[in-house]
Amino acid sequence: MSEFENMTYVLRERCYLDRLLQDLAAWWEKAIAAGAPIVVTLTDDETRTVEQNKVQWPILQCWAVQKEWQVNGRACHLSKEDWKDILTAAFEKEDVRIAPSLDGGMVLLGARTHKFGKKKFSRWIEFLKAASAQQNPPIEIRQVEDIEPSGRPVAA
């Protein structure tokens, strides 16, 4: 273990806990000797899977192709990345945060999905599907209907 690197442990069996405690004790000794604290974060949700991540992009692409949105006073098609920003803010029920840019303009700061765990990402995918169905006309996302929020194909 190199000094003060980030470590992730998924604890499913007692042997993993034993290893974590050994590493944590060694890491703590190094931190104390260096006069630095260590930060320990515990969570009950693993990071989202690659399969889950792949599910969102076809849905967002459908929004980009099928839905126009007002930007700077005119209707236009947005990129899937722009739709991700808009829909993530809606999902998180986030208020608008605005910051000045370096050149005097304005920048909207949005929520991000990269730190969503598996459970929250599953809720995100369900939100995308529900929001798509609630549009008038509905956003058609047939190409991902056979994919569960977990990213696995629906069992036939």
Summary of the structure (lengths in Angstrom):
residues: 156
radius of gyration: 21.0
end to end distance: 45.1
largest distance: 63.0
contacts: 347
relative contact order: 0.14
helix: 46%
strand: 13%
